[in-house]
Amino acid sequence: MPNRTSLTVVQIKVIVDYFDLHQEMFWQGGQAVYRPAGGYARIATLVKQIRTESQGRILFCDCGDTLYGTHPALKAQGQALIPVLNSLGLDAMTAHWEFAYGPATFQQRVAELGYPMLAVNVYDQATKERLFPPYSVKEIGGLRIGLVGIASNIVDKTMPPSYSEGLYFTLGREELPPIIDVLRTQEKVNLIVLISHLGFPQDMRLLSEVQGIDVCLSGHTHNRLYKPVLQGKTLVIQSGCHGSFLGRLDLEVEDGQVVDYRHQLIEVQADIDPDPAVDDLIRQALAPYQAELSTVVGETATALNRATMLEATMDNFLLQALLESTGAQLAFSNGWRFGVPIVPGTVTLNDLYNIIPMNPPISTVELTGDEIVAMLEENLERTFARDPYEQMGGYVKRGLGLNVYLKIENPPGQRIQQVFVGNEAVQPGHYYPTVFVTEQGVARKYGRQRENRPERAIDAMRAYLAKHRPLRAELKGIFVAV
């Protein structure tokens, strides 16, 4: 007789640890709408319900971007999250922004977790040994399940050097087949689940080349997949970001094969009753910062979000503040995807930390017209590369003071059609005074007279809000696809 059993796989994607209820953006027809969602206490309630419904046959995994991001998390170097996470009953996770504390601190946080951090593709430069276990095995409802982790591979390529000090990161493509073989032949697993932070395009290519994975829990690119995608025999799901959604995948498994499945992308709605115990842990974690972070620092007439690829209102605000603070001609910042929306109305200090939690110094540099074009071409290739393995995360670099006309589909180095600074075409050898934040805004290889100023990003945003009430930061057509 066939041996048939069921398993419920739950995916969480909590980018930059939004502890509690927050605004989330949704598309409705031709416009964006906003409503509260998320929070660990509501996630806990949902997961308890799913555990009951599945009679405990549940696998609960976190795709990373969890220990870093909001002000309370950064002040405690991720430790504030540990009691909350350990209360949820997670089975495994992988990582990306967690490396922002530096490898040593990150390893301290991992030691405090009650479940494994998995990464097949992160190595110590000196010893060539893996930093974390590549896999773990769980037994649930008679099934042996192999869990494999792939951390984001861009940490040592596009992020500040301190994040990857002493480490190197691979794609994981070469490591996966032998790990899959070990899981099948030695560990005798019935099912293999990949917890990936490579991103949806990269996962889809990887799974076209590597056989033997039953389920891929994809992260990094923040797709809200309302139904699973099949790549060969592998089911791929991705469940948004900010902890605003849970991905639920109900599997029927027979003799080591998935024979049926159902999927839901579950919104963590505001009307869900928070789990009291987790709610209490959250309040304890936030209490030392509540008074400071609730300080009203201004108001906005523009809904601020980072949900758009070429330009975003949230970054227009940041860049407007940088320009006014320095008097520079141009401003750049990285195309970050994190940052929950800020709806029209009052703006708090907490909102500013959600925009740029690391609160970096404001930096200035002089860039030639040639360097501006080269820098933007490099960024466009990293964003839109035809080969998913060459995509390096994030949206298009944010800019202000210029207009860029581009053809997304063109080959590398040939996307930009024209760049204007003001009403004049950019001049190749002319130097343009530029302000930016972090090396992801302007890499160190570009420009002259690079300097870190004493003021920081949040200082500039607070000063800007004090002068501009209400704030307006609408889309300006900085990058135009033609």
C-alpha positions as CSV (number, residue, x, y, z in Angstrom):
1,M,0.0,0.0,0.0
2,P,1.3,3.5,-0.8
3,N,2.5,5.5,2.2
4,R,0.7,8.8,2.0
5,T,1.0,11.7,4.5
6,S,0.5,15.4,4.7
7,L,2.8,18.3,5.6
8,T,2.1,22.0,5.9
9,V,5.1,24.3,5.0
10,V,4.9,27.9,6.3
11,Q,7.2,30.6,5.1
12,I,7.9,33.9,6.8
13,K,9.8,36.8,5.3
14,V,10.2,39.5,7.9
15,I,12.6,42.0,6.3
16,V,14.2,44.2,8.9
17,D,12.3,42.9,11.9
18,Y,9.1,44.9,12.0
19,F,8.1,43.8,15.5
20,D,4.5,45.0,15.5
21,L,1.6,46.2,13.3
22,H,2.8,48.6,10.5
23,Q,1.5,50.1,7.3
24,E,1.7,48.0,4.2
25,M,1.1,49.0,0.5
26,F,-1.3,47.1,-1.8
27,W,-2.2,47.8,-5.4
28,Q,-5.8,48.4,-6.1
29,G,-6.6,49.0,-9.7
30,G,-4.4,51.8,-10.9
31,Q,-3.4,53.1,-7.5
32,A,-1.6,52.2,-4.3
33,V,-3.6,51.8,-1.1
34,Y,-2.4,51.4,2.5
35,R,-3.6,49.5,5.5
36,P,-2.0,48.1,8.7
37,A,-0.6,44.5,8.6
38,G,2.0,42.3,10.2
39,G,3.6,42.0,13.6
40,Y,5.0,38.9,15.3
41,A,2.1,38.5,17.8
42,R,-0.4,38.2,14.9
43,I,2.0,35.8,13.1
44,A,2.2,33.7,16.2
45,T,-1.7,33.5,16.3
46,L,-1.8,32.4,12.7
47,V,0.9,29.8,13.1
48,K,-0.8,28.3,16.2
49,Q,-4.0,28.0,14.1
50,I,-2.1,26.3,11.3
51,R,-0.4,23.9,13.8
52,T,-3.9,22.9,15.1
53,E,-5.3,22.5,11.6
54,S,-2.4,20.4,10.5
55,Q,-2.3,18.3,13.7
56,G,1.3,19.5,14.3
57,R,2.6,18.4,10.9
58,I,4.0,21.8,10.2
59,L,7.4,23.0,8.9
60,F,8.0,26.7,9.7
61,C,10.9,28.5,8.0
62,D,12.4,32.0,7.9
63,C,14.1,33.2,4.7
64,G,16.2,35.8,6.5
65,D,16.5,39.6,6.8
66,T,15.2,39.1,10.3
67,L,17.7,40.2,12.9
68,Y,18.5,43.7,11.5
69,G,16.7,46.9,10.6
70,T,14.5,48.8,13.0
71,H,16.1,51.0,15.6
72,P,15.5,48.7,18.6
73,A,17.1,45.8,16.7
74,L,20.2,47.8,15.7
75,K,20.7,49.3,19.2
76,A,20.7,45.7,20.6
77,Q,22.6,44.3,17.6
78,G,19.7,41.9,16.9
79,Q,19.5,40.6,20.5
80,A,16.1,42.2,21.1
81,L,14.5,39.8,18.5
82,I,15.9,36.6,20.0
83,P,13.1,36.0,22.7
84,V,10.4,36.8,20.2
85,L,11.8,34.5,17.5
86,N,12.5,31.7,19.9
87,S,8.8,31.8,21.0
88,L,7.5,31.1,17.5
89,G,8.6,27.5,17.0
90,L,10.7,28.1,13.8
91,D,12.6,25.1,12.4
92,A,15.3,26.8,10.4
93,M,16.4,30.0,8.6
94,T,19.0,31.5,6.3
95,A,20.4,35.0,6.2
96,H,21.2,38.3,4.4
97,W,21.1,41.6,6.3
98,E,22.0,39.7,9.5
99,F,25.6,40.0,8.4
100,A,25.4,43.8,8.8
101,Y,26.5,43.5,12.5
102,G,29.7,41.8,11.3
103,P,30.3,38.0,11.2
104,A,31.4,37.8,14.9
105,T,28.3,39.4,16.3
106,F,26.1,37.6,13.9
107,Q,27.5,34.3,15.2
108,Q,26.7,35.3,18.7
109,R,23.1,35.9,17.8
110,V,22.9,32.5,16.0
111,A,24.1,30.8,19.1
112,E,21.2,32.3,21.0
113,L,18.6,31.0,18.5
114,G,16.7,27.9,19.3
115,Y,16.9,26.6,15.7
116,P,19.6,26.3,13.1
117,M,21.0,29.0,10.8
118,L,21.7,27.2,7.5
119,A,24.0,28.3,4.7
120,V,25.6,26.1,2.1
121,N,27.5,29.0,0.5
122,V,29.2,31.0,3.3
123,Y,32.9,30.3,4.0
124,D,35.7,31.4,6.3
125,Q,38.5,32.8,4.1
126,A,41.3,31.5,6.3
127,T,40.1,27.9,6.8
128,K,37.8,27.5,3.8
129,E,35.3,25.9,6.2
130,R,31.6,26.7,6.1
131,L,30.4,29.3,8.7
132,F,27.1,27.5,9.3
133,P,25.7,24.0,8.7
134,P,24.5,23.5,5.1
135,Y,21.5,21.4,6.1
136,S,19.5,19.9,8.9
137,V,17.0,17.1,9.1
138,K,13.6,17.2,10.7
139,E,11.1,14.4,11.3
140,I,7.5,15.5,11.1
141,G,4.5,13.2,11.0
142,G,6.5,10.2,9.7
143,L,8.4,12.3,7.1
144,R,12.1,12.8,7.1
145,I,12.7,16.3,5.7
146,G,16.0,17.7,4.6
147,L,16.3,21.5,5.0
148,V,19.1,23.3,3.0
149,G,19.9,27.0,3.3
150,I,21.4,29.4,0.8
151,A,22.3,32.8,2.2
152,S,22.3,35.9,0.0
153,N,25.4,35.7,-2.2
154,I,25.8,39.5,-2.7
155,V,27.0,40.3,0.9
156,D,30.7,40.3,-0.2
157,K,30.0,41.9,-3.6
158,T,27.8,44.9,-3.1
159,M,27.5,45.6,0.6
160,P,29.9,47.3,3.0
161,P,33.2,45.4,3.6
162,S,32.6,45.0,7.3
163,Y,29.6,42.8,6.6
164,S,31.7,40.0,5.1
165,E,35.1,40.6,6.9
166,G,37.0,37.3,6.8
167,L,34.3,35.5,4.7
168,Y,33.5,34.7,1.1
169,F,30.1,33.8,-0.5
170,T,29.4,31.6,-3.4
171,L,26.2,31.1,-5.4
172,G,25.6,27.6,-3.9
173,R,25.2,26.1,-7.4
174,E,28.2,23.8,-7.1
175,E,27.5,22.8,-3.5
176,L,23.9,21.8,-3.8
177,P,24.1,18.5,-5.8
178,P,26.4,16.7,-3.4
179,I,24.3,17.9,-0.4
180,I,21.2,16.6,-2.1
181,D,22.9,13.3,-2.7
182,V,23.9,13.1,1.0
183,L,20.3,13.9,2.1
184,R,18.9,11.2,-0.2
185,T,21.4,8.4,0.2
186,Q,22.8,8.8,3.7
187,E,20.1,10.8,5.6
188,K,17.3,8.9,3.8
189,V,15.0,11.9,3.6
190,N,11.6,11.8,2.0
191,L,11.5,15.5,1.1
192,I,14.0,18.3,0.4
193,V,13.1,21.9,1.2
194,L,15.5,24.8,0.1
195,I,15.4,28.0,2.2
196,S,16.9,30.5,-0.2
197,H,17.8,34.2,0.0
198,L,19.1,34.4,-3.6
199,G,16.0,36.0,-5.0
200,F,13.2,34.7,-7.3
201,P,15.0,35.1,-10.7
202,Q,18.2,33.4,-9.3
203,D,16.2,30.6,-7.7
204,M,14.4,29.9,-10.9
205,R,17.6,29.5,-12.9
206,L,19.3,27.6,-10.1
207,L,16.4,25.1,-9.9
208,S,16.5,24.6,-13.7
209,E,20.1,23.4,-13.3
210,V,19.9,21.5,-10.0
211,Q,17.5,18.6,-9.6
212,G,16.1,16.9,-6.5
213,I,14.6,19.8,-4.5
214,D,10.9,19.4,-3.8
215,V,10.1,22.9,-2.4
216,C,12.0,26.2,-2.6
217,L,11.1,28.9,-0.1
218,S,12.4,31.9,-2.0
219,G,13.3,35.3,-0.5
220,H,15.2,38.5,-1.1
221,T,13.1,40.0,-4.0
222,H,9.9,40.5,-2.1
223,N,7.6,38.9,-4.7
224,R,4.0,38.2,-3.5
225,L,3.3,35.0,-5.2
226,Y,-0.4,34.2,-5.0
227,K,0.2,30.7,-6.4
228,P,3.3,28.5,-6.5
229,V,5.5,28.4,-9.5
230,L,6.8,25.1,-10.8
231,Q,10.4,24.9,-12.0
232,G,10.7,21.3,-13.2
233,K,9.3,19.3,-10.3
234,T,10.2,22.0,-7.7
235,L,7.4,24.1,-6.1
236,V,8.6,27.7,-5.6
237,I,6.8,30.1,-3.3
238,Q,7.7,33.6,-2.1
239,S,5.7,35.6,0.4
240,G,6.3,39.3,0.2
241,C,8.2,41.1,3.0
242,H,7.9,43.1,6.3
243,G,6.2,40.1,7.9
244,S,3.0,41.3,6.3
245,F,2.3,37.8,4.8
246,L,2.7,34.1,5.6
247,G,3.1,31.6,2.7
248,R,1.2,28.4,3.4
249,L,1.9,25.3,1.3
250,D,-0.1,22.2,2.1
251,L,1.5,19.1,0.7
252,E,0.4,15.5,0.1
253,V,3.4,13.2,0.0
254,E,3.3,9.6,-1.2
255,D,6.4,7.4,-1.3
256,G,8.7,10.4,-1.3
257,Q,6.8,12.3,-4.0
258,V,4.6,15.4,-3.7
259,V,1.4,14.2,-5.3
260,D,-0.9,17.1,-4.5
261,Y,-0.6,20.6,-3.0
262,R,-2.6,23.7,-2.0
263,H,-1.2,27.2,-1.5
264,Q,-2.3,30.4,0.3
265,L,-0.6,33.8,0.5
266,I,-2.0,34.9,3.9
267,E,-2.2,38.5,4.8
268,V,-1.3,39.1,8.4
269,Q,-4.4,41.4,8.9
270,A,-4.8,43.9,11.6
271,D,-8.0,42.3,13.0
272,I,-6.2,39.1,14.0
273,D,-6.0,38.8,17.8
274,P,-2.3,39.1,18.8
275,D,-0.9,36.1,20.8
276,P,-0.7,37.5,24.3
277,A,2.6,35.9,25.3
278,V,4.4,37.1,22.1
279,D,2.7,40.5,22.4
280,D,4.2,40.9,25.8
281,L,7.7,39.9,24.6
282,I,7.3,42.6,21.8
283,R,6.3,45.3,24.3
284,Q,9.3,44.4,26.5
285,A,11.7,44.6,23.6
286,L,10.3,48.0,22.4
287,A,9.8,49.6,25.8
288,P,13.2,51.2,26.2
289,Y,12.8,53.0,22.9
290,Q,9.1,53.9,22.8
291,A,9.2,57.4,24.1
292,E,12.1,58.5,21.8
293,L,10.8,56.8,18.7
294,S,7.2,58.1,19.0
295,T,8.5,61.7,18.8
296,V,6.7,63.6,16.0
297,V,9.2,65.2,13.7
298,G,7.0,66.5,10.9
299,E,4.2,65.6,8.6
300,T,3.9,64.4,5.0
301,A,1.4,65.1,2.3
302,T,3.0,62.3,0.1
303,A,2.6,58.6,0.8
304,L,6.2,57.5,1.2
305,N,7.1,54.0,0.0
306,R,9.9,52.0,-1.7
307,A,7.7,49.6,-3.7
308,T,8.6,50.9,-7.2
309,M,11.6,49.8,-9.3
310,L,12.9,53.0,-11.0
311,E,12.2,55.7,-8.4
312,A,10.4,55.9,-5.1
313,T,8.8,58.6,-3.0
314,M,10.6,57.5,0.2
315,D,14.0,57.9,-1.4
316,N,13.0,61.2,-3.0
317,F,12.4,62.5,0.5
318,L,15.8,61.2,1.7
319,L,17.6,62.7,-1.3
320,Q,15.8,66.1,-1.1
321,A,17.0,66.3,2.5
322,L,20.6,65.4,1.5
323,L,20.7,68.1,-1.2
324,E,19.3,70.8,1.1
325,S,21.7,69.8,3.8
326,T,24.8,70.1,1.6
327,G,23.9,72.3,-1.4
328,A,25.2,69.6,-3.7
329,Q,24.1,69.4,-7.3
330,L,23.3,65.6,-7.4
331,A,22.3,63.1,-4.8
332,F,22.4,59.3,-4.8
333,S,21.4,56.4,-2.5
334,N,21.1,52.7,-2.9
335,G,18.0,51.2,-4.3
336,W,17.0,49.5,-1.0
337,R,13.8,47.5,-0.9
338,F,13.2,47.6,2.8
339,G,11.2,50.3,4.6
340,V,7.5,50.0,5.4
341,P,5.3,52.8,4.0
342,I,4.6,56.1,5.7
343,V,1.1,57.3,5.0
344,P,0.1,61.0,4.8
345,G,-0.1,62.6,8.2
346,T,2.4,62.8,11.1
347,V,6.0,61.5,10.7
348,T,7.7,60.1,13.8
349,L,11.4,59.5,14.5
350,N,10.6,55.8,14.2
351,D,9.5,56.4,10.6
352,L,12.9,58.0,9.8
353,Y,14.8,55.0,11.3
354,N,12.6,52.7,9.2
355,I,13.8,54.6,6.1
356,I,17.5,54.3,6.9
357,P,18.0,52.3,10.1
358,M,21.8,52.4,10.0
359,N,21.7,56.3,10.1
360,P,25.0,56.6,8.1
361,P,27.0,59.8,7.8
362,I,26.3,62.1,4.9
363,S,29.1,61.9,2.4
364,T,30.1,64.1,-0.5
365,V,32.2,63.5,-3.6
366,E,32.9,65.0,-7.0
367,L,31.9,62.8,-10.0
368,T,32.6,63.4,-13.6
369,G,29.9,63.0,-16.2
370,D,31.7,59.8,-17.5
371,E,31.7,58.4,-14.0
372,I,28.0,59.1,-13.5
373,V,27.2,57.2,-16.7
374,A,29.5,54.3,-15.8
375,M,28.1,54.1,-12.3
376,L,24.5,54.0,-13.5
377,E,25.3,51.5,-16.2
378,E,26.8,49.2,-13.7
379,N,23.8,49.5,-11.4
380,L,21.4,48.9,-14.3
381,E,23.2,45.7,-15.2
382,R,23.1,44.5,-11.6
383,T,19.4,45.2,-11.5
384,F,18.3,44.0,-14.9
385,A,21.0,41.5,-16.0
386,R,19.7,39.0,-18.6
387,D,21.5,36.3,-16.6
388,P,19.8,36.1,-13.2
389,Y,23.1,35.1,-11.6
390,E,24.5,38.6,-12.4
391,Q,21.6,40.4,-10.7
392,M,22.9,41.8,-7.4
393,G,19.8,42.8,-5.5
394,G,17.9,46.0,-4.9
395,Y,16.1,48.3,-7.2
396,V,17.6,50.9,-9.5
397,K,20.0,53.3,-7.7
398,R,18.1,56.3,-6.4
399,G,19.1,59.7,-7.8
400,L,18.1,63.4,-7.7
401,G,19.2,66.4,-9.7
402,L,19.3,64.4,-13.0
403,N,17.1,62.7,-15.5
404,V,18.1,59.4,-17.1
405,Y,16.5,58.0,-20.2
406,L,17.2,54.3,-20.6
407,K,16.3,51.1,-22.5
408,I,16.0,48.3,-20.0
409,E,16.3,45.6,-22.6
410,N,19.6,46.7,-24.0
411,P,22.8,44.8,-23.4
412,P,25.2,45.7,-20.6
413,G,26.8,49.2,-20.9
414,Q,24.3,50.2,-23.6
415,R,21.1,50.9,-21.6
416,I,21.5,54.7,-21.0
417,Q,20.3,56.8,-23.9
418,Q,20.8,60.2,-22.4
419,V,21.5,61.8,-19.0
420,F,20.6,65.4,-18.1
421,V,21.7,67.5,-15.1
422,G,19.1,70.2,-15.0
423,N,18.4,71.0,-18.6
424,E,21.9,70.3,-19.9
425,A,23.2,67.0,-21.2
426,V,25.9,65.6,-18.8
427,Q,29.4,66.6,-19.8
428,P,31.9,63.7,-19.8
429,G,34.9,65.5,-18.1
430,H,32.9,68.0,-16.0
431,Y,32.9,67.4,-12.2
432,Y,29.5,67.5,-10.4
433,P,29.3,68.1,-6.6
434,T,27.4,65.1,-5.3
435,V,26.0,64.0,-2.0
436,F,25.3,60.3,-1.1
437,V,24.8,57.9,1.8
438,T,26.8,54.6,2.1
439,E,29.1,53.0,-0.4
440,Q,26.1,51.5,-2.0
441,G,25.1,55.0,-3.0
442,V,28.5,55.8,-4.6
443,A,31.1,53.1,-4.7
444,R,34.6,54.0,-3.5
445,K,36.1,53.6,-7.0
446,Y,34.2,56.6,-8.3
447,G,35.0,60.3,-7.8
448,R,37.4,62.6,-6.1
449,Q,37.4,64.6,-2.8
450,R,35.3,62.0,-1.0
451,E,34.4,63.2,2.5
452,N,32.2,62.0,5.4
453,R,30.4,65.0,7.0
454,P,29.6,65.3,10.7
455,E,25.8,65.2,10.1
456,R,23.9,62.0,9.5
457,A,21.0,61.0,7.3
458,I,18.4,61.3,10.1
459,D,19.7,64.7,11.1
460,A,19.2,65.9,7.5
461,M,15.7,64.4,7.3
462,R,14.6,66.0,10.6
463,A,15.9,69.4,9.5
464,Y,14.1,69.1,6.1
465,L,10.8,68.2,7.8
466,A,11.1,71.2,10.1
467,K,11.4,73.5,7.0
468,H,8.9,71.7,4.8
469,R,5.5,71.1,6.4
470,P,3.9,69.2,5.0
471,L,6.5,67.2,3.1
472,R,6.0,66.7,-0.6
473,A,8.2,64.1,-2.4
474,E,6.2,62.9,-5.4
475,L,7.7,60.8,-8.3
476,K,9.6,63.1,-10.6
477,G,10.5,60.9,-13.6
478,I,14.2,60.6,-12.7
479,F,14.7,57.4,-14.5
480,V,12.5,57.0,-17.6
481,A,12.3,53.8,-19.6
482,V,11.9,54.7,-23.3
